[in-house]
Amino acid sequence: MIRGEKIYLRPLKRTDIAYLQKHFDNPEVMSEFNFFGFHGSEGIEQEFNKNGFISDTYARLAVVTHSEQIVGMVDYRPVRHGPSQGNIAYFFGIELAKEHRGLGYGTEAHKLLVRYLFATYPIVRIETLTDSENKAEQKTLEKSNFTREGKMRQAQWRKGAWHDMVLYSILRQEQPE
């Protein structure tokens, strides 16, 4: 468990599967930037049974308030920027339920995940992408000490159109105390 002032991050439990099924196939719950169509909920339970959503190639954690309410998810995975082991960075994504945005949970989740990844893995870089129109996430990333690196033009297909994405990163020496 990775504890913060308002929230904590933890591995998913079997009892969380219903939350995942309700949220990840529901465009009313997902943000306009994170709904990529319907995928069916059977795969969620199969993936949990396989590895609890934690493996060497991908992990998903619940974002939970101290009153034990799940408010969202973070996921992360290694990405390679070259053939040698030293060229690995970690990429992450976040999704908070609409009713829990704007309360500081996202900023804290970013900071907790950064601290966890740098403490756990011998990496120098963590990165993420967000839609160029997602100003709230860009503000959150900048408050969390991420640097805007540039725009990736027409990088993501969503809702019948191509969308520009903005790349952000934080280096080990830039992480907040």
C-alpha positions as CSV (number, residue, x, y, z in Angstrom):
1,M,0.0,0.0,0.0
2,I,1.3,3.4,-0.9
3,R,-0.2,6.0,1.5
4,G,-0.8,9.7,0.9
5,E,-2.7,12.4,2.8
6,K,-6.0,12.0,0.9
7,I,-5.7,8.7,-0.9
8,Y,-3.6,5.6,-1.1
9,L,-2.7,3.2,-4.0
10,R,-3.1,-0.5,-3.5
11,P,-3.3,-3.7,-5.6
12,L,-6.8,-4.6,-6.8
13,K,-8.8,-7.1,-4.8
14,R,-11.4,-9.6,-6.1
15,T,-14.1,-7.4,-4.6
16,D,-12.9,-4.6,-6.9
17,I,-13.9,-6.4,-10.1
18,A,-17.5,-5.1,-9.9
19,Y,-16.1,-1.5,-9.8
20,L,-14.0,-2.2,-12.8
21,Q,-16.8,-3.8,-14.8
22,K,-19.1,-0.8,-14.0
23,H,-16.6,1.8,-14.9
24,F,-14.5,0.7,-17.8
25,D,-17.3,-0.1,-20.2
26,N,-19.4,2.9,-19.3
27,P,-18.9,6.1,-21.4
28,E,-20.9,8.0,-18.8
29,V,-18.3,7.2,-16.1
30,M,-15.1,7.3,-18.1
31,S,-13.8,10.7,-19.1
32,E,-14.1,11.8,-22.7
33,F,-10.3,11.2,-23.0
34,N,-10.4,7.6,-21.8
35,F,-13.3,5.8,-23.4
36,F,-12.2,3.7,-26.4
37,G,-15.3,1.7,-27.0
38,F,-16.9,-1.3,-25.3
39,H,-14.7,-4.2,-24.5
40,G,-16.8,-6.5,-22.4
41,S,-16.3,-7.3,-18.8
42,E,-15.4,-11.0,-19.0
43,G,-11.7,-10.1,-19.7
44,I,-11.5,-8.1,-16.5
45,E,-12.2,-11.2,-14.3
46,Q,-9.9,-13.4,-16.4
47,E,-7.0,-10.9,-16.1
48,F,-7.5,-10.7,-12.4
49,N,-7.6,-14.5,-12.1
50,K,-4.4,-14.7,-14.1
51,N,-2.2,-12.3,-12.2
52,G,-4.2,-9.9,-10.0
53,F,-3.4,-7.1,-12.5
54,I,0.3,-7.1,-11.5
55,S,2.9,-8.6,-13.8
56,D,6.3,-7.8,-15.2
57,T,4.8,-6.1,-18.2
58,Y,1.8,-4.3,-16.8
59,A,0.2,-3.4,-13.4
60,R,-3.0,-1.7,-12.3
61,L,-3.6,-0.2,-8.9
62,A,-6.7,1.1,-7.2
63,V,-6.8,4.8,-6.1
64,V,-8.7,4.6,-2.7
65,T,-9.7,7.3,-0.2
66,H,-9.0,6.7,3.5
67,S,-12.7,6.0,3.9
68,E,-12.1,3.0,1.6
69,Q,-13.9,4.3,-1.5
70,I,-12.3,3.5,-4.8
71,V,-12.1,6.7,-6.8
72,G,-10.0,5.5,-9.8
73,M,-7.1,3.5,-11.1
74,V,-3.5,4.0,-12.1
75,D,-1.7,1.6,-14.4
76,Y,2.0,1.4,-15.4
77,R,4.3,-0.6,-17.6
78,P,7.9,-0.6,-18.7
79,V,8.7,0.9,-22.2
80,R,12.0,0.5,-24.0
81,H,13.8,3.4,-25.7
82,G,16.7,1.2,-26.9
83,P,17.9,-2.4,-26.9
84,S,19.8,-2.5,-23.6
85,Q,18.4,-2.9,-20.1
86,G,19.4,0.7,-19.2
87,N,17.0,2.1,-21.8
88,I,13.8,1.3,-19.8
89,A,11.4,3.9,-18.6
90,Y,8.0,3.5,-17.1
91,F,4.8,4.7,-18.7
92,F,1.6,5.3,-16.7
93,G,-2.0,6.3,-17.1
94,I,-4.7,7.4,-14.7
95,E,-8.4,7.5,-14.6
96,L,-10.5,9.0,-11.9
97,A,-14.3,8.7,-11.8
98,K,-16.0,12.0,-12.8
99,E,-17.4,12.8,-9.3
100,H,-13.9,12.5,-7.8
101,R,-12.0,14.9,-10.1
102,G,-10.9,18.3,-8.9
103,L,-10.4,17.2,-5.3
104,G,-6.7,16.8,-5.4
105,Y,-6.8,13.0,-5.7
106,G,-5.2,13.0,-9.2
107,T,-2.3,15.2,-8.2
108,E,-1.6,13.0,-5.1
109,A,-2.0,9.8,-7.1
110,H,0.6,11.1,-9.6
111,K,3.1,11.9,-6.9
112,L,2.6,8.6,-5.0
113,L,3.0,6.6,-8.2
114,V,6.2,8.5,-9.1
115,R,7.6,7.9,-5.7
116,Y,6.8,4.2,-5.8
117,L,8.2,3.6,-9.3
118,F,11.5,5.4,-8.6
119,A,11.8,3.5,-5.2
120,T,11.0,0.1,-6.8
121,Y,12.7,0.2,-10.2
122,P,16.3,1.3,-11.3
123,I,14.9,3.7,-13.8
124,V,15.7,7.4,-14.5
125,R,12.5,8.3,-16.4
126,I,8.7,8.1,-16.0
127,E,6.5,9.3,-18.8
128,T,2.8,9.7,-19.8
129,L,0.7,11.0,-22.6
130,T,-2.5,13.1,-22.4
131,D,-4.8,14.5,-25.0
132,S,-3.8,18.0,-26.1
133,E,-7.3,19.2,-25.1
134,N,-7.1,17.7,-21.6
135,K,-6.1,20.9,-19.8
136,A,-7.0,19.5,-16.4
137,E,-4.5,16.6,-16.7
138,Q,-1.8,18.9,-18.1
139,K,-2.2,21.2,-15.1
140,T,-2.0,18.2,-12.8
141,L,1.1,16.8,-14.4
142,E,2.8,20.2,-14.2
143,K,1.8,20.5,-10.5
144,S,3.4,17.1,-10.0
145,N,6.7,18.2,-11.5
146,F,6.4,16.7,-14.9
147,T,7.9,18.4,-17.9
148,R,6.0,18.9,-21.1
149,E,8.2,17.5,-23.9
150,G,6.2,17.9,-27.0
151,K,3.1,17.2,-29.1
152,M,2.5,13.9,-30.9
153,R,0.3,14.8,-33.8
154,Q,-2.7,12.6,-34.6
155,A,-1.3,9.9,-32.3
156,Q,-4.6,8.5,-30.8
157,W,-7.8,7.3,-32.5
158,R,-10.8,7.9,-30.3
159,K,-14.5,8.7,-30.8
160,G,-14.2,8.6,-34.6
161,A,-11.3,11.1,-34.9
162,W,-7.5,11.4,-34.6
163,H,-6.3,13.3,-31.5
164,D,-3.0,15.0,-30.8
165,M,-1.3,13.9,-27.6
166,V,1.2,15.7,-25.3
167,L,4.1,13.8,-23.9
168,Y,5.2,14.5,-20.3
169,S,8.1,13.1,-18.3
170,I,9.8,13.3,-14.9
171,L,13.4,12.3,-14.3
172,R,14.6,10.7,-11.1
173,Q,16.4,13.8,-10.0
174,E,13.3,16.0,-10.5
175,Q,10.9,14.1,-8.2
176,P,9.6,16.1,-5.3
177,E,10.8,15.3,-1.8
